[in-house]
Amino acid sequence: RGRIEEPSTCKNCRSKGTYVLAHNRCTFSDKQIIRLQEAPEVVPQGETPATVSLVAYDGLVDCCKPGDRVEITGILRAVPIRVHPRIR
């Protein structure tokens, strides 16, 4: 956690040990994945609440805790989930 994996080989020429991460010239930003879930009182009895994952950056990281009631405004981008990466 908090570590950056440096690439060990070049994808183009396949030479090893050619990458060096210059930490003092890098810019880093905070990122947090938040899972939102429908409020239990809105979900009909016997059904599973819908869940949506969202990504928060920089100043929005750590501004809510599990169990908080929040209202989110943003753009929804639907991304299909592949069960197996080789199957289309």
C-alpha distances in whole Angstrom, upper triangle without the diagonal:
4,5,9,10,14,17,19,22,24,25,28,30,27,27,25,23,24,21,20,17,19,17,20,21,18,18,14,14,13,12,12,14,17,19,23,25,29,31,32,36,36,35,38,38,37,35,31,30,28,25,23,20,20,17,17,17,17,20,19,16,16,20,20,19,20,24,25,27,27,29,27,29,28,28,28,27,27,25,27,25,26,26,26,26,29,31,32
4,7,10,13,16,18,22,23,24,28,29,27,27,24,22,23,19,18,15,16,13,16,18,15,14,11,11,10,11,12,14,17,20,24,27,30,32,34,37,37,37,40,40,39,37,33,31,30,26,24,21,20,17,16,15,15,17,18,14,15,19,20,20,21,25,25,28,27,29,27,28,27,28,28,27,28,26,28,26,27,28,28,27,30,33,33
4,6,9,13,15,18,20,21,25,26,24,23,20,18,19,16,15,12,14,12,15,16,14,14,12,13,13,13,15,17,20,23,26,29,33,35,37,40,40,39,42,43,42,39,35,34,32,28,27,23,22,19,19,17,17,20,21,18,19,23,24,24,24,28,29,31,30,32,29,31,29,30,29,28,29,27,28,26,27,28,28,26,29,32,33
4,6,9,12,15,17,18,21,22,20,20,18,16,16,13,12,9,12,10,14,14,12,12,10,12,13,13,15,17,21,24,27,30,34,36,38,41,41,40,43,44,43,40,36,35,33,29,27,23,22,19,19,17,17,21,21,19,20,24,25,25,26,30,30,33,31,32,30,31,29,28,28,27,28,25,27,25,26,27,26,24,27,30,31
4,6,9,12,14,15,18,19,17,17,15,13,14,11,11,10,13,12,16,16,14,15,14,16,16,16,18,19,23,25,29,32,35,38,39,43,42,41,44,45,43,41,37,36,34,30,28,24,23,21,21,20,21,24,25,22,24,27,28,28,29,32,33,35,34,35,32,33,31,30,30,28,28,25,27,25,25,26,25,23,25,28,29
4,6,9,11,13,16,17,15,14,12,10,10,7,7,7,11,11,15,15,13,15,14,17,18,19,21,22,26,28,32,35,38,41,43,46,45,45,48,48,47,44,40,39,37,33,31,27,26,23,24,22,22,26,27,24,26,30,31,31,32,36,36,38,36,37,34,35,33,32,32,29,30,27,29,27,27,28,27,24,26,29,30
4,6,7,9,12,13,11,11,9,8,9,7,8,9,13,14,18,17,15,18,17,19,21,21,23,24,28,30,33,36,40,42,44,47,47,45,48,49,47,44,41,40,37,34,31,28,27,24,26,24,25,29,29,27,29,32,34,34,34,38,38,40,38,39,36,36,33,32,32,29,30,27,28,26,26,27,25,22,24,27,28
4,7,10,12,12,9,9,6,6,7,7,9,11,15,16,20,19,18,21,20,23,24,24,26,27,31,33,36,39,43,45,47,50,50,48,51,52,50,47,43,42,40,37,35,31,31,28,29,28,28,32,33,30,32,36,37,37,37,41,41,43,42,42,39,40,37,36,35,33,33,30,30,29,28,28,26,24,25,28,30
4,6,9,8,6,6,4,6,7,7,11,13,16,19,22,21,20,22,23,25,27,26,28,29,33,34,38,41,44,47,49,52,51,50,52,53,51,48,45,44,41,38,36,32,32,29,31,29,30,34,35,32,35,38,39,39,40,43,44,45,43,44,41,41,38,37,36,33,33,30,30,29,27,28,26,23,24,27,29
4,5,6,5,6,7,8,7,8,11,13,16,19,22,20,19,22,22,25,27,26,29,29,33,35,38,41,44,47,49,53,51,50,53,54,52,49,45,44,41,38,36,32,32,29,31,29,30,34,35,33,35,38,40,40,41,44,44,46,44,44,40,40,37,35,35,32,32,29,30,29,27,29,26,23,24,27,28
4,6,5,8,10,12,11,11,15,16,19,22,24,23,21,23,23,25,27,26,28,28,32,34,37,40,43,46,48,51,49,48,51,52,50,47,43,42,40,36,34,31,30,28,30,29,30,34,34,33,35,38,39,40,40,43,44,45,43,43,39,39,36,34,33,30,30,26,27,26,24,26,23,20,20,24,24
4,6,8,11,13,11,12,16,18,21,23,26,24,23,25,26,28,30,29,31,32,35,37,40,43,46,49,51,54,52,51,54,55,53,50,46,45,42,39,37,34,33,31,33,31,33,36,37,35,38,41,42,43,43,46,47,48,45,45,42,41,38,35,35,32,32,29,29,29,27,29,26,23,23,26,26
4,6,9,12,10,12,16,18,21,24,26,25,24,27,28,30,32,32,34,34,38,40,43,46,49,52,54,57,55,54,57,58,56,53,49,49,46,43,40,37,36,34,36,34,35,39,40,38,41,44,45,45,46,49,49,51,48,48,45,44,41,39,38,35,35,32,33,32,30,32,29,25,25,29,29
4,6,10,9,11,15,18,21,23,26,25,24,27,27,29,31,31,33,33,37,38,41,44,47,50,52,56,54,53,55,56,54,51,48,47,44,41,39,36,35,33,35,33,35,38,39,37,39,42,44,44,44,47,48,49,47,47,44,44,41,39,38,35,35,32,32,30,29,30,27,24,24,27,28
4,7,7,9,13,16,19,22,24,23,23,26,27,29,31,31,34,34,38,40,43,46,49,52,54,57,56,55,57,58,56,53,50,49,46,43,41,38,37,34,36,34,35,39,39,37,40,43,44,45,45,49,49,51,49,49,46,46,43,41,40,37,37,34,35,33,32,33,30,27,27,31,32
4,6,8,11,14,17,20,23,22,22,25,25,28,30,30,32,33,36,38,42,44,48,51,52,56,55,54,56,57,55,52,49,48,45,42,40,36,36,33,35,33,33,37,38,36,38,41,42,43,43,47,47,49,47,48,45,45,42,41,40,37,37,34,35,33,32,32,30,27,28,31,33
4,6,8,11,14,17,19,19,19,22,23,26,28,28,31,32,35,38,41,44,48,50,52,55,55,53,56,57,55,52,49,48,45,42,40,36,35,32,33,31,32,35,36,34,36,39,41,41,42,45,46,48,46,47,44,44,41,40,40,37,38,35,35,34,33,34,32,29,30,33,35
4,7,10,13,16,18,17,18,21,22,25,27,28,31,32,36,38,41,44,48,51,53,56,55,54,57,58,56,53,49,48,46,42,40,36,35,32,33,31,31,34,36,34,36,39,41,42,42,46,46,48,46,46,43,43,40,39,39,36,37,34,35,34,33,35,32,29,30,34,35
4,7,9,12,15,14,14,17,18,21,23,24,27,28,32,35,38,41,45,47,49,53,52,51,54,55,53,50,47,45,43,39,37,33,32,29,29,27,27,31,32,30,32,35,37,38,39,43,43,44,42,43,40,40,37,36,36,33,34,32,33,32,31,33,31,28,29,33,33
4,6,9,12,12,12,15,16,20,22,23,26,28,32,35,38,41,45,47,49,52,52,51,54,55,54,51,47,46,43,39,37,33,32,28,28,26,26,29,31,29,31,34,36,37,38,42,42,43,41,42,39,39,37,36,36,34,36,33,35,33,33,35,33,30,32,35,36
4,6,9,9,8,12,12,16,18,20,23,25,29,32,35,38,42,44,46,49,49,48,51,53,51,48,45,43,41,37,34,30,29,25,25,22,22,25,27,25,27,30,33,33,35,38,38,40,38,39,36,36,34,33,34,32,33,31,33,32,32,34,32,30,32,35,35
4,6,6,7,10,12,16,19,21,24,27,30,33,36,40,43,45,48,51,50,50,53,54,53,50,47,45,42,39,36,32,30,26,26,23,22,25,27,25,28,30,33,34,36,39,39,41,39,39,36,36,34,34,35,33,35,33,35,35,35,37,36,33,35,38,38
4,5,5,8,9,13,16,18,21,24,28,31,34,37,41,43,45,48,48,48,51,52,51,48,45,43,40,37,34,30,28,24,23,20,19,22,24,22,24,27,30,31,33,36,36,38,36,37,34,34,32,33,34,32,34,32,35,34,35,36,36,33,36,38,39
4,6,8,10,14,17,20,23,26,29,33,36,39,43,44,47,50,49,49,53,54,54,51,47,45,43,39,36,32,30,26,25,21,19,22,25,23,25,28,31,32,34,38,37,39,37,38,35,35,33,34,35,34,36,35,37,37,38,40,39,36,39,42,42
4,7,10,14,17,19,23,26,29,33,35,39,42,44,47,50,49,49,53,54,53,50,47,44,42,38,35,32,29,25,24,20,19,22,24,23,26,28,31,33,35,38,37,39,36,37,34,34,32,32,33,32,34,33,35,35,36,38,38,35,37,40,40
4,6,10,13,16,19,22,25,29,32,35,38,40,43,46,45,45,49,50,50,47,43,41,38,34,31,28,25,21,20,17,16,19,21,20,23,25,28,29,32,35,34,36,33,33,31,30,28,29,30,28,31,29,32,32,33,35,34,32,34,37,37
4,7,10,13,17,20,23,26,29,32,35,37,40,43,42,42,46,48,47,44,41,38,36,32,29,25,22,19,17,14,12,15,18,17,20,22,25,26,29,32,31,32,30,30,27,27,25,26,27,26,29,27,30,30,32,34,34,32,34,37,36
4,7,10,13,16,19,23,25,29,32,34,37,40,39,39,43,44,44,41,37,35,32,29,26,22,19,16,14,11,9,13,15,13,16,19,21,23,25,28,27,29,27,27,25,25,23,24,25,24,26,25,28,28,30,32,32,30,33,35,34
4,6,10,13,16,20,22,26,29,31,33,36,35,36,39,41,41,38,34,31,29,26,23,19,16,12,11,7,6,9,11,10,13,15,18,20,22,25,24,25,23,24,21,21,20,21,22,21,24,23,26,26,28,30,31,29,32,34,33
4,7,10,13,17,19,23,26,27,30,33,32,33,36,38,38,35,31,28,26,23,20,17,14,10,8,6,5,8,9,7,10,12,15,16,18,22,21,22,20,21,19,20,18,20,21,21,23,22,25,25,27,29,30,28,32,33,33
4,7,10,13,16,20,23,25,27,30,30,30,33,35,34,31,28,25,23,19,17,13,10,7,6,5,6,9,9,6,9,12,13,15,16,20,19,20,18,19,17,18,16,17,18,17,19,19,22,21,24,25,27,25,29,30,30
4,6,10,13,16,19,21,24,27,26,26,30,31,31,28,24,22,20,16,14,10,8,6,5,7,9,11,9,6,8,10,11,12,13,16,16,17,16,17,15,17,16,17,17,17,18,18,20,20,22,24,25,25,28,29,29
4,7,10,13,17,19,21,24,24,23,27,28,27,25,21,18,16,13,10,7,6,5,6,9,12,14,11,9,10,12,12,12,12,15,15,16,15,16,14,16,15,15,14,15,15,15,17,16,19,21,23,22,26,27,26
4,6,10,13,15,18,21,20,20,24,25,25,22,18,15,14,10,8,6,5,6,7,11,13,14,11,9,10,11,9,10,9,12,12,13,11,13,11,14,14,15,14,15,16,16,18,17,21,22,24,24,28,28,28
4,7,10,13,15,18,17,17,20,21,21,18,14,12,10,7,6,4,6,9,11,14,17,18,14,13,13,14,11,11,9,11,12,12,12,13,12,15,14,15,14,15,15,15,17,16,19,20,23,23,27,27,26
4,7,9,12,15,14,14,17,19,19,16,13,10,8,5,5,6,8,11,12,16,19,18,15,14,14,14,11,11,10,10,10,10,9,10,9,13,13,14,13,15,15,16,18,17,21,22,25,26,29,29,28
4,6,9,12,11,10,14,15,15,13,10,6,6,4,7,9,11,14,16,20,22,22,18,18,17,17,14,13,11,10,11,10,10,11,12,15,16,17,15,17,16,18,19,18,22,22,26,27,30,29,29
4,6,9,7,7,11,13,14,11,9,5,6,7,9,12,14,17,19,22,25,24,21,21,20,19,16,16,13,11,12,10,11,11,12,15,17,18,16,18,17,19,20,20,24,24,28,29,33,31,31
4,6,6,7,10,12,14,12,11,7,9,10,12,15,17,20,20,24,26,25,22,22,20,19,16,15,13,10,11,8,10,11,13,17,19,20,19,22,21,23,24,24,28,28,31,33,36,35,34
4,5,5,8,9,11,10,9,7,10,12,15,17,19,23,24,27,30,28,25,25,23,22,18,17,14,11,13,11,14,15,17,20,22,24,22,24,23,25,26,25,28,28,32,34,37,36,35
4,6,8,9,12,11,12,10,13,15,17,20,22,25,26,30,32,30,27,27,26,24,20,20,17,14,15,12,15,16,18,21,24,25,24,26,25,28,28,28,31,31,35,37,40,38,38
4,6,9,12,10,11,9,11,13,16,19,21,24,25,29,31,30,26,27,26,24,21,21,18,15,16,13,15,15,17,19,21,23,21,24,23,25,26,26,29,30,33,35,38,36,35
4,6,8,7,7,6,9,12,15,18,20,24,26,29,32,31,27,28,27,26,22,21,19,16,17,15,17,17,18,21,23,23,21,23,22,24,24,24,27,27,31,33,36,34,33
4,6,6,8,9,11,15,18,21,24,28,29,33,36,35,31,31,30,29,26,25,22,20,21,19,20,21,22,24,26,26,24,26,24,26,26,26,29,28,32,34,37,35,34
4,6,9,10,13,16,20,23,26,29,31,35,38,37,33,33,31,31,27,26,22,20,22,20,22,23,25,27,29,29,27,29,27,28,28,27,30,29,33,35,38,36,35
4,7,10,13,16,19,22,26,29,31,35,38,37,34,33,32,31,28,26,23,21,23,22,24,25,26,28,30,30,27,28,26,27,26,25,27,26,30,33,35,33,33
4,6,9,12,16,19,22,26,28,32,35,35,31,30,30,29,26,25,21,19,21,20,22,22,23,25,26,26,23,24,22,23,22,22,24,23,27,30,32,30,30
4,6,9,13,16,19,22,25,28,32,32,28,27,26,26,23,22,18,17,19,18,19,20,21,23,24,24,21,22,20,21,20,19,22,21,25,27,30,28,28
4,6,10,13,16,20,22,25,28,28,24,24,23,23,20,19,16,14,16,15,16,16,17,20,20,21,18,20,18,19,19,19,22,22,25,27,30,29,28
4,7,10,13,17,19,23,26,26,23,23,22,22,19,19,16,15,16,15,15,15,15,17,18,17,14,16,14,16,16,16,19,19,23,25,28,26,25
4,7,10,14,16,20,23,23,20,19,19,19,16,16,14,14,15,14,14,14,13,16,16,16,13,14,13,14,14,14,17,18,21,23,26,25,24
4,7,10,13,17,20,21,17,17,18,18,16,16,14,15,15,14,13,13,11,13,12,12,10,11,10,11,13,13,17,18,21,22,25,24,23
4,7,10,13,17,18,15,14,15,16,14,15,13,15,15,15,14,14,12,14,12,12,10,10,10,11,13,12,16,17,20,20,24,24,23
4,7,10,14,15,11,11,13,14,13,14,14,16,15,15,13,13,10,11,10,10,9,10,11,12,14,15,18,20,23,22,26,26,25
4,7,10,12,9,9,11,13,13,14,15,17,16,17,14,14,11,12,11,11,11,11,13,13,16,16,20,22,24,23,26,27,26
4,7,8,6,6,9,9,11,13,14,17,15,16,13,14,11,12,11,12,13,14,16,17,20,20,23,25,27,26,30,30,30
4,6,6,6,10,11,13,15,17,20,18,19,16,17,14,14,13,14,16,16,19,19,22,23,25,28,29,28,31,32,31
4,6,6,9,10,13,16,19,21,19,21,18,18,16,17,16,17,19,20,23,23,26,26,29,31,32,31,34,36,35
4,6,8,8,11,15,18,20,18,19,16,17,15,15,15,18,20,21,24,25,28,28,31,33,35,34,37,38,37
4,6,6,9,12,15,17,14,15,12,13,11,13,13,15,17,19,21,22,25,26,29,31,33,32,35,36,35
4,6,8,10,13,16,14,16,14,15,14,15,15,18,19,20,22,22,25,25,28,29,31,30,34,35,34
4,6,7,10,13,12,14,13,15,15,17,18,20,21,22,24,24,27,26,29,31,33,32,36,37,36
4,7,10,12,10,12,10,12,12,15,16,19,20,22,24,25,28,28,31,32,35,34,38,38,38
4,7,9,6,9,8,11,11,15,16,19,20,22,23,24,27,26,30,31,33,33,37,37,37
4,6,6,9,10,13,14,18,19,22,22,24,25,25,27,27,30,30,33,33,37,37,37
4,6,9,10,14,15,18,20,22,21,23,24,24,26,25,28,28,31,32,35,35,35
4,7,9,13,15,18,20,23,22,24,24,26,27,26,29,30,33,34,37,37,37
4,6,10,12,16,18,21,21,23,24,26,28,27,31,31,34,35,39,38,38
4,7,10,14,16,19,19,22,23,25,27,27,31,31,35,35,39,38,38
4,6,10,13,16,16,19,21,23,25,26,29,31,34,34,38,37,36
4,7,10,13,14,17,19,22,24,25,29,31,34,34,37,37,35
4,6,10,11,14,16,19,21,23,26,28,31,31,35,34,32
4,7,9,13,15,18,21,23,27,29,32,31,35,34,32
4,7,10,13,15,19,21,24,27,30,29,32,31,29
4,6,10,13,16,19,22,25,27,26,29,29,26
4,6,9,13,15,19,21,24,23,26,25,23
4,6,10,13,16,19,21,20,23,22,20
4,7,10,13,16,18,18,20,19,17
4,6,10,13,15,14,17,16,14
4,6,10,12,12,14,13,11
4,6,9,9,12,11,11
4,5,6,9,8,8
4,7,9,8,9
4,6,6,8
4,6,7
4,6
4
